Amino acid sequence: MALFLSALSVACFVGAAVSLLRYDSKHFDLLVLSGVIFLSAAIPSFEVDMTLEDLKSIDHRLRDIETAIGKLRPA
């Protein structure tokens, strides 16, 4: 989802640049505003995805430690 929103924001910025250079700034402000909105919506998604990956990594490490401790205990 975050990659899609990022690609959409880049497309809006490219459209705004084309609008500025070729079409006498027709809809330039709307394209820039749309790009900023899509980009701001994508940034929290990246942070959540990164946090979930970090939590999965921590969980995996804790399971490894739990397994190692279980092997150290005398039976």
RADAJO-V759357 format. One record per backbone hydrogen bond with DSSP energy under -1.0 kcal/mol. NH is the residue of the N-H (numbers start at 1). CO is the residue of the C=O. Records with the same first field share a line. If there is no record, write none. Layout:
NH=CO / CO
This chain:
5=1
6=2
7=3
8=4
9=5
10=6
11=7
12=8
13=9
14=10
15=11
16=12
17=13
18=14
19=15
20=16
21=17
22=18
25=19
26=23
28=25
31=27
32=28
33=29
34=30
35=31
36=32
37=33
38=34
39=35
40=36
41=37
42=38
43=39
46=42
47=43
48=44
49=45
50=46
51=47
52=48
53=49
54=50
55=51
56=52
57=53
58=54
59=55
60=56
61=57
62=58
63=59
64=60
65=61
66=62
67=63
68=64
69=65
70=66
71=67
72=68
73=69
